Amino acid sequence: MLLLQHGEKRRTAGDPVLTSRGRAQAEAAARLLTRLHPVALVSSPLARARETIAPLSDALGLDVDIDLRLRERMNLDAGESVEEFVRAWSRSSTERSWSPPRGRSSCSTARDMMRAVESHAVDGSVVVLATHGGATIDLLRSVLGDDELERRAPALIQQGVPGGAVTSLVPSDGSWAVHTIADDSHVPGGQNSGHAPA
């Protein structure tokens, strides 16, 4: 199972689209992932995730299913100040069970992400889920714990997942193990080769 981080987005409220750099990240991810022959593609409903997986969909001739569970924990809405959003994001990152007024808790997002992973899994085949950095980190924090995530991917919780990066999960004893984290070595300017596997 591969979690594809959306490319760089425009810094606007609502449902922003990708920047030109974000589109380049999406193209780079498509070149990598096409070689892995995914059998299914799934995306968050948000535009930046759908745009990121579109080049892969075009290359493979596969339709993209939409799954609401893959959406970001919180999204900056029109009429909401950046300061309000940052305060709520910070609190929900620290107090993982706290539900912000406009979004889901970190723990709830992690549960939704895991349910999406489990429901879209195809035995022995590659499936790509286009999602968001906060949601991916929420899942990783729940699967690995903060200390192990920090050991394997220093500062990821604070800095976020790079655009176009891929995190891989593998089946393990009826659950899922994290194989690589936020690999963006295929993206122009990418510096992370997936951190150390367990």
Backbone as JSON Lines, residues from 0, in Angstrom:
{"i":0,"aa":"M","n":[0.85,-1.18,0.0],"ca":[0.0,0.0,0.0],"c":[0.89,1.24,0.0]}
{"i":1,"aa":"L","n":[0.63,2.15,-0.93],"ca":[1.45,3.36,-1.04],"c":[0.6,4.59,-0.78]}
{"i":2,"aa":"L","n":[1.07,5.44,0.14],"ca":[0.41,6.71,0.43],"c":[1.17,7.8,-0.32]}
{"i":3,"aa":"L","n":[0.51,8.43,-1.26],"ca":[1.11,9.48,-2.09],"c":[0.73,10.84,-1.55]}
{"i":4,"aa":"Q","n":[1.73,11.61,-1.14],"ca":[1.5,12.96,-0.65],"c":[1.21,13.89,-1.83]}
{"i":5,"aa":"H","n":[0.17,14.7,-1.68],"ca":[-0.13,15.65,-2.76],"c":[1.06,16.59,-3.0]}
{"i":6,"aa":"G","n":[1.13,17.13,-4.2],"ca":[2.18,18.08,-4.53],"c":[1.97,19.42,-3.85]}
{"i":7,"aa":"E","n":[2.95,20.28,-4.01],"ca":[2.87,21.61,-3.41],"c":[1.6,22.31,-3.87]}
{"i":8,"aa":"K","n":[0.87,22.89,-2.91],"ca":[-0.4,23.55,-3.21],"c":[-0.24,25.06,-3.16]}
{"i":9,"aa":"R","n":[-1.16,25.75,-3.78],"ca":[-1.22,27.21,-3.67],"c":[-1.61,27.57,-2.25]}
{"i":10,"aa":"R","n":[-1.1,28.68,-1.77],"ca":[-1.35,29.11,-0.38],"c":[-2.62,29.94,-0.31]}
{"i":11,"aa":"T","n":[-3.76,29.28,-0.54],"ca":[-5.05,29.95,-0.48],"c":[-5.99,29.11,0.37]}
{"i":12,"aa":"A","n":[-7.04,29.73,0.85],"ca":[-8.04,29.04,1.64],"c":[-8.95,28.22,0.72]}
{"i":13,"aa":"G","n":[-9.77,27.4,1.34],"ca":[-10.73,26.61,0.57],"c":[-10.12,25.31,0.08]}
{"i":14,"aa":"D","n":[-10.19,25.11,-1.22],"ca":[-9.72,23.86,-1.83],"c":[-8.67,24.2,-2.88]}
{"i":15,"aa":"P","n":[-7.44,24.57,-2.44],"ca":[-6.44,25.05,-3.39],"c":[-5.94,23.97,-4.34]}
{"i":16,"aa":"V","n":[-5.53,24.42,-5.52],"ca":[-4.96,23.51,-6.52],"c":[-3.44,23.53,-6.4]}
{"i":17,"aa":"L","n":[-2.8,22.71,-7.22],"ca":[-1.35,22.62,-7.2],"c":[-0.68,23.82,-7.85]}
{"i":18,"aa":"T","n":[0.51,24.12,-7.37],"ca":[1.38,25.1,-8.04],"c":[2.07,24.39,-9.21]}
{"i":19,"aa":"S","n":[2.82,25.13,-10.0],"ca":[3.58,24.5,-11.09],"c":[4.58,23.5,-10.5]}
{"i":20,"aa":"R","n":[5.19,23.84,-9.38],"ca":[6.11,22.9,-8.72],"c":[5.36,21.65,-8.27]}
{"i":21,"aa":"G","n":[4.16,21.84,-7.74],"ca":[3.35,20.7,-7.31],"c":[2.99,19.79,-8.48]}
{"i":22,"aa":"R","n":[2.72,20.37,-9.65],"ca":[2.42,19.55,-10.83],"c":[3.67,18.76,-11.26]}
{"i":23,"aa":"A","n":[4.84,19.39,-11.14],"ca":[6.09,18.68,-11.46],"c":[6.31,17.52,-10.48]}
{"i":24,"aa":"Q","n":[5.99,17.74,-9.21],"ca":[6.11,16.66,-8.22],"c":[5.16,15.51,-8.55]}
{"i":25,"aa":"A","n":[3.95,15.85,-8.98],"ca":[2.97,14.83,-9.35],"c":[3.45,14.02,-10.56]}
{"i":26,"aa":"E","n":[4.03,14.7,-11.54],"ca":[4.56,14.01,-12.73],"c":[5.71,13.07,-12.34]}
{"i":27,"aa":"A","n":[6.58,13.55,-11.45],"ca":[7.7,12.71,-11.0],"c":[7.2,11.48,-10.25]}
{"i":28,"aa":"A","n":[6.2,11.67,-9.4],"ca":[5.63,10.53,-8.68],"c":[4.99,9.54,-9.64]}
{"i":29,"aa":"A","n":[4.32,10.05,-10.67],"ca":[3.7,9.17,-11.66],"c":[4.74,8.33,-12.38]}
{"i":30,"aa":"R","n":[5.87,8.94,-12.73],"ca":[6.93,8.18,-13.41],"c":[7.43,7.02,-12.53]}
{"i":31,"aa":"L","n":[7.6,7.3,-11.24],"ca":[8.04,6.24,-10.32],"c":[6.98,5.17,-10.16]}
{"i":32,"aa":"L","n":[5.76,5.59,-9.86],"ca":[4.72,4.64,-9.49],"c":[4.2,3.83,-10.67]}
{"i":33,"aa":"T","n":[4.29,4.36,-11.88],"ca":[3.88,3.59,-13.05],"c":[4.69,2.3,-13.16]}
{"i":34,"aa":"R","n":[5.95,2.37,-12.8],"ca":[6.84,1.2,-12.88],"c":[6.46,0.12,-11.86]}
{"i":35,"aa":"L","n":[5.67,0.5,-10.85],"ca":[5.27,-0.47,-9.83],"c":[3.95,-1.17,-10.17]}
{"i":36,"aa":"H","n":[3.31,-0.76,-11.27],"ca":[2.08,-1.39,-11.79],"c":[0.95,-1.47,-10.76]}
{"i":37,"aa":"P","n":[0.52,-0.34,-10.22],"ca":[-0.61,-0.38,-9.28],"c":[-1.87,-0.93,-9.97]}
{"i":38,"aa":"V","n":[-2.7,-1.59,-9.19],"ca":[-3.95,-2.13,-9.72],"c":[-5.15,-1.25,-9.37]}
{"i":39,"aa":"A","n":[-4.97,-0.31,-8.45],"ca":[-6.07,0.57,-8.05],"c":[-5.51,1.9,-7.57]}
{"i":40,"aa":"L","n":[-6.27,2.96,-7.85],"ca":[-5.91,4.31,-7.44],"c":[-7.08,4.91,-6.67]}
{"i":41,"aa":"V","n":[-6.77,5.54,-5.55],"ca":[-7.79,6.13,-4.69],"c":[-7.29,7.49,-4.26]}
{"i":42,"aa":"S","n":[-8.2,8.46,-4.12],"ca":[-7.79,9.81,-3.74],"c":[-8.72,10.42,-2.72]}
{"i":43,"aa":"S","n":[-8.15,11.3,-1.93],"ca":[-8.92,12.25,-1.14],"c":[-9.77,13.06,-2.11]}
{"i":44,"aa":"P","n":[-10.9,13.59,-1.66],"ca":[-11.72,14.4,-2.56],"c":[-11.15,15.79,-2.83]}
{"i":45,"aa":"L","n":[-10.14,16.22,-2.08],"ca":[-9.62,17.57,-2.24],"c":[-8.82,17.7,-3.53]}
{"i":46,"aa":"A","n":[-8.91,18.87,-4.15],"ca":[-8.36,19.09,-5.49],"c":[-6.87,18.77,-5.57]}
{"i":47,"aa":"R","n":[-6.11,19.15,-4.55],"ca":[-4.66,18.95,-4.63],"c":[-4.28,17.47,-4.68]}
{"i":48,"aa":"A","n":[-5.05,16.63,-4.0],"ca":[-4.8,15.19,-4.05],"c":[-5.24,14.62,-5.4]}
{"i":49,"aa":"R","n":[-6.42,15.03,-5.88],"ca":[-6.91,14.54,-7.16],"c":[-5.97,14.95,-8.3]}
{"i":50,"aa":"E","n":[-5.46,16.17,-8.25],"ca":[-4.53,16.63,-9.28],"c":[-3.2,15.87,-9.22]}
{"i":51,"aa":"T","n":[-2.8,15.48,-8.02],"ca":[-1.53,14.76,-7.87],"c":[-1.6,13.36,-8.45]}
{"i":52,"aa":"I","n":[-2.73,12.7,-8.29],"ca":[-2.83,11.33,-8.79],"c":[-3.24,11.28,-10.27]}
{"i":53,"aa":"A","n":[-3.69,12.4,-10.82],"ca":[-4.17,12.41,-12.21],"c":[-3.13,11.95,-13.22]}
{"i":54,"aa":"P","n":[-1.84,12.39,-13.14],"ca":[-0.87,11.9,-14.13],"c":[-0.66,10.39,-14.07]}
{"i":55,"aa":"L","n":[-0.75,9.81,-12.88],"ca":[-0.63,8.37,-12.73],"c":[-1.84,7.68,-13.34]}
{"i":56,"aa":"S","n":[-3.01,8.23,-13.1],"ca":[-4.24,7.7,-13.68],"c":[-4.16,7.71,-15.21]}
{"i":57,"aa":"D","n":[-3.69,8.83,-15.76],"ca":[-3.57,8.95,-17.22],"c":[-2.57,7.93,-17.76]}
{"i":58,"aa":"A","n":[-1.44,7.78,-17.09],"ca":[-0.4,6.86,-17.56],"c":[-0.85,5.41,-17.55]}
{"i":59,"aa":"L","n":[-1.65,5.06,-16.54],"ca":[-2.07,3.66,-16.39],"c":[-3.42,3.35,-17.02]}
{"i":60,"aa":"G","n":[-4.18,4.4,-17.35],"ca":[-5.53,4.18,-17.85],"c":[-6.47,3.64,-16.79]}
{"i":61,"aa":"L","n":[-6.2,3.99,-15.52],"ca":[-7.04,3.55,-14.41],"c":[-7.88,4.71,-13.89]}
{"i":62,"aa":"D","n":[-9.13,4.43,-13.56],"ca":[-9.97,5.43,-12.91],"c":[-9.51,5.62,-11.47]}
{"i":63,"aa":"V","n":[-9.85,6.76,-10.9],"ca":[-9.51,7.07,-9.52],"c":[-10.78,7.05,-8.68]}
{"i":64,"aa":"D","n":[-10.8,6.21,-7.66],"ca":[-11.9,6.21,-6.7],"c":[-11.67,7.32,-5.68]}
{"i":65,"aa":"I","n":[-12.73,7.91,-5.18],"ca":[-12.64,8.96,-4.16],"c":[-13.04,8.38,-2.81]}
{"i":66,"aa":"D","n":[-12.25,8.68,-1.78],"ca":[-12.53,8.2,-0.43],"c":[-12.4,9.37,0.54]}
{"i":67,"aa":"L","n":[-13.5,9.73,1.15],"ca":[-13.53,10.86,2.08],"c":[-12.59,10.67,3.26]}
{"i":68,"aa":"R","n":[-12.3,9.42,3.61],"ca":[-11.45,9.14,4.76],"c":[-10.01,9.58,4.55]}
{"i":69,"aa":"L","n":[-9.62,9.84,3.31],"ca":[-8.25,10.25,3.0],"c":[-8.04,11.76,3.07]}
{"i":70,"aa":"R","n":[-9.09,12.51,3.37],"ca":[-8.96,13.97,3.39],"c":[-8.1,14.42,4.59]}
{"i":71,"aa":"E","n":[-7.66,15.65,4.52],"ca":[-6.81,16.21,5.57],"c":[-7.6,16.39,6.86]}
{"i":72,"aa":"R","n":[-6.88,16.36,7.99],"ca":[-7.49,16.54,9.3],"c":[-8.25,17.86,9.4]}
{"i":73,"aa":"M","n":[-7.63,18.92,8.91],"ca":[-8.22,20.26,8.9],"c":[-7.85,20.93,7.59]}
{"i":74,"aa":"N","n":[-8.68,21.88,7.18],"ca":[-8.42,22.63,5.97],"c":[-8.72,24.1,6.26]}
{"i":75,"aa":"L","n":[-7.87,24.99,5.8],"ca":[-8.1,26.42,6.01],"c":[-9.3,26.84,5.17]}
{"i":76,"aa":"D","n":[-10.36,27.26,5.84],"ca":[-11.58,27.65,5.15],"c":[-11.62,29.14,4.9]}
{"i":77,"aa":"A","n":[-12.35,29.53,3.86],"ca":[-12.56,30.95,3.6],"c":[-13.24,31.57,4.82]}
{"i":78,"aa":"G","n":[-12.79,32.74,5.22],"ca":[-13.36,33.41,6.38],"c":[-12.67,33.05,7.69]}
{"i":79,"aa":"E","n":[-11.8,32.07,7.68],"ca":[-11.05,31.68,8.86],"c":[-9.66,32.31,8.77]}
{"i":80,"aa":"S","n":[-9.2,32.92,9.85],"ca":[-7.88,33.52,9.81],"c":[-6.8,32.45,9.87]}
{"i":81,"aa":"V","n":[-5.66,32.75,9.29],"ca":[-4.52,31.83,9.33],"c":[-4.13,31.57,10.78]}
{"i":82,"aa":"E","n":[-4.18,32.61,11.61],"ca":[-3.81,32.46,13.02],"c":[-4.72,31.48,13.74]}
{"i":83,"aa":"E","n":[-6.04,31.58,13.49],"ca":[-6.99,30.64,14.09],"c":[-6.69,29.21,13.65]}
{"i":84,"aa":"F","n":[-6.43,29.07,12.36],"ca":[-6.14,27.74,11.81],"c":[-4.89,27.16,12.45]}
{"i":85,"aa":"V","n":[-3.82,27.94,12.53],"ca":[-2.55,27.46,13.08],"c":[-2.72,27.08,14.56]}
{"i":86,"aa":"R","n":[-3.45,27.88,15.31],"ca":[-3.69,27.56,16.72],"c":[-4.43,26.22,16.86]}
{"i":87,"aa":"A","n":[-5.5,26.06,16.05],"ca":[-6.28,24.83,16.12],"c":[-5.45,23.63,15.65]}
{"i":88,"aa":"W","n":[-4.65,23.82,14.59],"ca":[-3.81,22.72,14.1],"c":[-2.8,22.3,15.17]}
{"i":89,"aa":"S","n":[-2.16,23.29,15.79],"ca":[-1.16,22.99,16.82],"c":[-1.79,22.24,17.99]}
{"i":90,"aa":"R","n":[-2.96,22.71,18.43],"ca":[-3.61,22.05,19.56],"c":[-4.0,20.62,19.19]}
{"i":91,"aa":"S","n":[-4.55,20.43,17.98],"ca":[-4.97,19.09,17.6],"c":[-3.78,18.16,17.37]}
{"i":92,"aa":"S","n":[-2.62,18.72,17.08],"ca":[-1.41,17.9,16.95],"c":[-0.88,17.48,18.31]}
{"i":93,"aa":"T","n":[-1.02,18.35,19.3],"ca":[-0.54,18.07,20.65],"c":[-1.54,17.22,21.43]}
{"i":94,"aa":"E","n":[-2.81,17.63,21.37],"ca":[-3.88,16.9,22.06],"c":[-4.6,16.06,21.0]}
{"i":95,"aa":"R","n":[-4.12,14.88,20.75],"ca":[-4.54,14.11,19.58],"c":[-6.02,13.72,19.6]}
{"i":96,"aa":"S","n":[-6.65,13.7,20.77],"ca":[-8.07,13.33,20.82],"c":[-9.0,14.55,20.71]}
{"i":97,"aa":"W","n":[-8.42,15.77,20.71],"ca":[-9.23,16.98,20.63],"c":[-9.73,17.2,19.21]}
{"i":98,"aa":"S","n":[-11.04,17.44,19.08],"ca":[-11.63,17.7,17.76],"c":[-11.76,19.19,17.54]}
{"i":99,"aa":"P","n":[-11.07,19.74,16.54],"ca":[-11.18,21.17,16.26],"c":[-12.58,21.5,15.73]}
{"i":100,"aa":"P","n":[-13.01,22.76,15.86],"ca":[-14.35,23.14,15.39],"c":[-14.55,22.85,13.9]}
{"i":101,"aa":"R","n":[-13.48,22.96,13.11],"ca":[-13.59,22.74,11.66],"c":[-12.64,21.62,11.24]}
{"i":102,"aa":"G","n":[-12.94,20.41,11.64],"ca":[-12.07,19.3,11.27],"c":[-12.25,18.1,12.17]}
{"i":103,"aa":"R","n":[-11.3,17.18,12.08],"ca":[-11.33,15.95,12.87],"c":[-10.13,15.93,13.8]}
{"i":104,"aa":"S","n":[-10.22,15.12,14.84],"ca":[-9.08,14.96,15.72],"c":[-7.99,14.16,15.01]}
{"i":105,"aa":"S","n":[-6.78,14.26,15.52],"ca":[-5.67,13.48,14.98],"c":[-5.94,11.99,15.11]}
{"i":106,"aa":"C","n":[-6.46,11.57,16.25],"ca":[-6.75,10.14,16.45],"c":[-7.85,9.66,15.51]}
{"i":107,"aa":"S","n":[-8.89,10.47,15.33],"ca":[-9.97,10.11,14.41],"c":[-9.46,10.02,12.97]}
{"i":108,"aa":"T","n":[-8.6,10.96,12.6],"ca":[-8.03,10.94,11.26],"c":[-7.19,9.69,11.05]}
{"i":109,"aa":"A","n":[-6.41,9.32,12.05],"ca":[-5.6,8.1,11.95],"c":[-6.48,6.87,11.77]}
{"i":110,"aa":"R","n":[-7.58,6.81,12.52],"ca":[-8.5,5.67,12.38],"c":[-9.11,5.63,10.98]}
{"i":111,"aa":"D","n":[-9.54,6.79,10.48],"ca":[-10.1,6.86,9.13],"c":[-9.08,6.41,8.09]}
{"i":112,"aa":"M","n":[-7.84,6.87,8.24],"ca":[-6.79,6.49,7.3],"c":[-6.57,4.97,7.32]}
{"i":113,"aa":"M","n":[-6.51,4.38,8.5],"ca":[-6.3,2.94,8.58],"c":[-7.46,2.18,7.97]}
{"i":114,"aa":"R","n":[-8.68,2.65,8.2],"ca":[-9.84,1.99,7.59],"c":[-9.77,2.08,6.07]}
{"i":115,"aa":"A","n":[-9.32,3.21,5.56],"ca":[-9.17,3.35,4.1],"c":[-8.11,2.39,3.58]}
{"i":116,"aa":"V","n":[-6.98,2.32,4.26],"ca":[-5.91,1.39,3.86],"c":[-6.46,-0.04,3.82]}
{"i":117,"aa":"E","n":[-7.14,-0.44,4.89],"ca":[-7.64,-1.81,4.97],"c":[-8.71,-2.1,3.92]}
{"i":118,"aa":"S","n":[-9.58,-1.13,3.65],"ca":[-10.68,-1.4,2.73],"c":[-10.24,-1.41,1.27]}
{"i":119,"aa":"H","n":[-9.13,-0.76,0.95],"ca":[-8.67,-0.71,-0.44],"c":[-7.55,-1.7,-0.74]}
{"i":120,"aa":"A","n":[-7.1,-2.43,0.26],"ca":[-6.0,-3.38,0.05],"c":[-6.42,-4.49,-0.9]}
{"i":121,"aa":"V","n":[-5.5,-4.84,-1.79],"ca":[-5.69,-5.96,-2.71],"c":[-4.5,-6.89,-2.5]}
{"i":122,"aa":"D","n":[-4.76,-8.11,-2.11],"ca":[-3.68,-9.05,-1.75],"c":[-2.59,-9.11,-2.82]}
{"i":123,"aa":"G","n":[-1.36,-8.85,-2.37],"ca":[-0.2,-9.0,-3.24],"c":[-0.07,-7.96,-4.34]}
{"i":124,"aa":"S","n":[-0.9,-6.93,-4.33],"ca":[-0.87,-5.93,-5.39],"c":[-0.64,-4.54,-4.83]}
{"i":125,"aa":"V","n":[-0.15,-3.66,-5.68],"ca":[0.12,-2.28,-5.29],"c":[-1.14,-1.44,-5.47]}
{"i":126,"aa":"V","n":[-1.49,-0.7,-4.44],"ca":[-2.6,0.25,-4.48],"c":[-2.04,1.59,-4.03]}
{"i":127,"aa":"V","n":[-2.41,2.67,-4.72],"ca":[-1.92,4.01,-4.4],"c":[-3.08,4.84,-3.86]}
{"i":128,"aa":"L","n":[-2.86,5.43,-2.68],"ca":[-3.83,6.33,-2.05],"c":[-3.25,7.74,-2.03]}
{"i":129,"aa":"A","n":[-3.87,8.68,-2.73],"ca":[-3.41,10.07,-2.72],"c":[-4.04,10.79,-1.54]}
{"i":130,"aa":"T","n":[-3.19,11.31,-0.67],"ca":[-3.69,11.88,0.57],"c":[-2.88,13.1,0.98]}
{"i":131,"aa":"H","n":[-2.85,13.39,2.28],"ca":[-2.32,14.64,2.8],"c":[-1.32,14.39,3.91]}
{"i":132,"aa":"G","n":[-0.43,15.36,4.11],"ca":[0.65,15.2,5.08],"c":[0.18,15.02,6.5]}
{"i":133,"aa":"G","n":[-0.75,15.85,6.94],"ca":[-1.24,15.73,8.31],"c":[-1.89,14.38,8.55]}
{"i":134,"aa":"A","n":[-2.7,13.94,7.59],"ca":[-3.39,12.66,7.73],"c":[-2.4,11.5,7.73]}
{"i":135,"aa":"T","n":[-1.39,11.57,6.87],"ca":[-0.37,10.52,6.83],"c":[0.41,10.48,8.14]}
{"i":136,"aa":"I","n":[0.79,11.64,8.64],"ca":[1.52,11.69,9.92],"c":[0.65,11.19,11.06]}
{"i":137,"aa":"D","n":[-0.64,11.54,11.06],"ca":[-1.54,11.02,12.09],"c":[-1.54,9.5,12.08]}
{"i":138,"aa":"L","n":[-1.63,8.91,10.89],"ca":[-1.59,7.45,10.78],"c":[-0.27,6.89,11.3]}
{"i":139,"aa":"L","n":[0.85,7.49,10.88],"ca":[2.16,7.0,11.3],"c":[2.34,7.12,12.82]}
{"i":140,"aa":"R","n":[1.85,8.19,13.41],"ca":[1.95,8.34,14.86],"c":[1.19,7.24,15.58]}
{"i":141,"aa":"S","n":[0.04,6.85,15.04],"ca":[-0.75,5.8,15.69],"c":[-0.15,4.42,15.48]}
{"i":142,"aa":"V","n":[0.42,4.19,14.3],"ca":[1.0,2.87,14.02],"c":[2.34,2.69,14.73]}
{"i":143,"aa":"L","n":[3.2,3.72,14.66],"ca":[4.56,3.6,15.19],"c":[4.74,4.15,16.6]}
{"i":144,"aa":"G","n":[3.94,5.14,16.96],"ca":[4.19,5.9,18.18],"c":[5.13,7.05,17.86]}
{"i":145,"aa":"D","n":[5.03,8.12,18.62],"ca":[5.82,9.33,18.34],"c":[7.32,9.09,18.43]}
{"i":146,"aa":"D","n":[7.76,8.34,19.43],"ca":[9.2,8.14,19.6],"c":[9.81,7.38,18.43]}
{"i":147,"aa":"E","n":[9.13,6.32,17.99],"ca":[9.66,5.54,16.86],"c":[9.59,6.33,15.56]}
{"i":148,"aa":"L","n":[8.52,7.11,15.39],"ca":[8.43,7.94,14.19],"c":[9.55,8.97,14.17]}
{"i":149,"aa":"E","n":[9.83,9.57,15.29],"ca":[10.91,10.55,15.39],"c":[12.26,9.88,15.13]}
{"i":150,"aa":"R","n":[12.44,8.67,15.62],"ca":[13.69,7.96,15.38],"c":[13.89,7.67,13.89]}
{"i":151,"aa":"R","n":[12.81,7.22,13.25],"ca":[12.92,6.83,11.85],"c":[12.83,8.0,10.88]}
{"i":152,"aa":"A","n":[12.12,9.05,11.28],"ca":[11.93,10.2,10.38],"c":[12.02,11.48,11.21]}
{"i":153,"aa":"P","n":[13.24,11.85,11.61],"ca":[13.4,13.01,12.49],"c":[12.73,14.26,11.93]}
{"i":154,"aa":"A","n":[11.97,14.93,12.78],"ca":[11.32,16.22,12.49],"c":[10.16,16.12,11.5]}
{"i":155,"aa":"L","n":[9.75,14.93,11.11],"ca":[8.62,14.82,10.17],"c":[7.35,15.41,10.78]}
{"i":156,"aa":"I","n":[7.12,15.17,12.05],"ca":[5.92,15.69,12.69],"c":[5.9,17.22,12.62]}
{"i":157,"aa":"Q","n":[7.04,17.85,12.81],"ca":[7.11,19.31,12.78],"c":[7.15,19.88,11.36]}
{"i":158,"aa":"Q","n":[7.86,19.22,10.46],"ca":[8.09,19.79,9.13],"c":[7.1,19.32,8.07]}
{"i":159,"aa":"G","n":[6.44,18.2,8.3],"ca":[5.46,17.71,7.35],"c":[6.07,16.82,6.27]}
{"i":160,"aa":"V","n":[5.2,16.29,5.43],"ca":[5.59,15.38,4.37],"c":[5.86,16.18,3.1]}
{"i":161,"aa":"P","n":[7.0,15.96,2.44],"ca":[7.32,16.71,1.22],"c":[6.35,16.38,0.08]}
{"i":162,"aa":"G","n":[6.12,17.34,-0.79],"ca":[5.24,17.14,-1.94],"c":[5.7,16.0,-2.83]}
{"i":163,"aa":"G","n":[4.76,15.13,-3.21],"ca":[5.06,14.02,-4.08],"c":[5.72,12.83,-3.4]}
{"i":164,"aa":"A","n":[5.92,12.91,-2.09],"ca":[6.59,11.83,-1.36],"c":[5.68,10.6,-1.24]}
{"i":165,"aa":"V","n":[6.31,9.44,-1.09],"ca":[5.58,8.18,-0.99],"c":[5.95,7.48,0.31]}
{"i":166,"aa":"T","n":[4.93,7.07,1.05],"ca":[5.1,6.27,2.26],"c":[4.53,4.89,1.96]}
{"i":167,"aa":"S","n":[5.28,3.84,2.31],"ca":[4.8,2.49,1.99],"c":[4.5,1.69,3.25]}
{"i":168,"aa":"L","n":[3.37,1.0,3.18],"ca":[2.92,0.11,4.24],"c":[2.87,-1.3,3.68]}
{"i":169,"aa":"V","n":[3.25,-2.27,4.5],"ca":[3.22,-3.67,4.07],"c":[2.43,-4.49,5.08]}
{"i":170,"aa":"P","n":[1.7,-5.5,4.61],"ca":[0.97,-6.36,5.54],"c":[1.94,-7.07,6.48]}
{"i":171,"aa":"S","n":[1.51,-7.18,7.74],"ca":[2.37,-7.84,8.74],"c":[1.51,-8.42,9.85]}
{"i":172,"aa":"D","n":[1.42,-9.74,9.9],"ca":[0.69,-10.43,10.98],"c":[-0.72,-9.89,11.18]}
{"i":173,"aa":"G","n":[-1.46,-9.74,10.11],"ca":[-2.84,-9.28,10.2],"c":[-2.99,-7.79,10.4]}
{"i":174,"aa":"S","n":[-1.9,-7.06,10.37],"ca":[-1.94,-5.61,10.51],"c":[-1.09,-5.0,9.41]}
{"i":175,"aa":"W","n":[-0.55,-3.81,9.66],"ca":[0.28,-3.12,8.68],"c":[1.56,-2.63,9.35]}
{"i":176,"aa":"A","n":[2.66,-2.8,8.66],"ca":[3.95,-2.29,9.12],"c":[4.39,-1.18,8.17]}
{"i":177,"aa":"V","n":[5.07,-0.2,8.72],"ca":[5.57,0.92,7.92],"c":[6.92,0.53,7.34]}
{"i":178,"aa":"H","n":[7.01,0.52,6.02],"ca":[8.26,0.14,5.36],"c":[9.14,1.35,5.1]}
{"i":179,"aa":"T","n":[8.64,2.32,4.35],"ca":[9.39,3.56,4.12],"c":[8.49,4.75,4.47]}
{"i":180,"aa":"I","n":[9.13,5.86,4.78],"ca":[8.41,7.04,5.22],"c":[8.81,8.25,4.37]}
{"i":181,"aa":"A","n":[7.83,8.84,3.72],"ca":[8.0,10.13,3.02],"c":[9.2,10.14,2.07]}
{"i":182,"aa":"D","n":[9.29,9.13,1.22],"ca":[10.38,9.06,0.24],"c":[10.1,10.03,-0.9]}
{"i":183,"aa":"D","n":[10.94,11.03,-1.04],"ca":[10.79,11.98,-2.16],"c":[12.03,12.01,-3.05]}
{"i":184,"aa":"S","n":[12.81,10.93,-3.02],"ca":[14.05,10.89,-3.8],"c":[13.79,10.94,-5.3]}
{"i":185,"aa":"H","n":[12.57,10.63,-5.74],"ca":[12.21,10.65,-7.15],"c":[11.76,12.04,-7.62]}
{"i":186,"aa":"V","n":[11.58,12.96,-6.7],"ca":[11.07,14.3,-7.0],"c":[12.24,15.25,-7.22]}
{"i":187,"aa":"P","n":[12.15,16.13,-8.22],"ca":[13.24,17.11,-8.4],"c":[13.51,17.87,-7.11]}
{"i":188,"aa":"G","n":[14.74,17.85,-6.65],"ca":[15.11,18.52,-5.41],"c":[14.83,17.71,-4.16]}
{"i":189,"aa":"G","n":[14.25,16.51,-4.32],"ca":[13.95,15.67,-3.17],"c":[15.23,15.2,-2.48]}
{"i":190,"aa":"Q","n":[15.15,15.07,-1.17],"ca":[16.36,14.73,-0.41],"c":[16.19,13.5,0.46]}
{"i":191,"aa":"N","n":[15.0,12.97,0.55],"ca":[14.74,11.89,1.5],"c":[14.51,10.58,0.75]}
{"i":192,"aa":"S","n":[15.28,9.6,1.05],"ca":[15.13,8.3,0.41],"c":[14.27,7.34,1.22]}
{"i":193,"aa":"G","n":[13.37,7.88,2.0],"ca":[12.4,7.03,2.7],"c":[12.74,6.72,4.14]}
{"i":194,"aa":"H","n":[13.81,7.33,4.67],"ca":[14.22,7.08,6.04],"c":[14.52,5.59,6.23]}
{"i":195,"aa":"A","n":[14.93,5.24,7.38],"ca":[15.36,3.86,7.64],"c":[14.16,2.95,7.85]}
{"i":196,"aa":"P","n":[14.09,1.84,7.1],"ca":[13.06,0.87,7.41],"c":[13.26,0.31,8.82]}
{"i":197,"aa":"A","n":[12.22,-0.27,9.36],"ca":[12.31,-0.84,10.72],"c":[13.35,-1.95,10.77]}
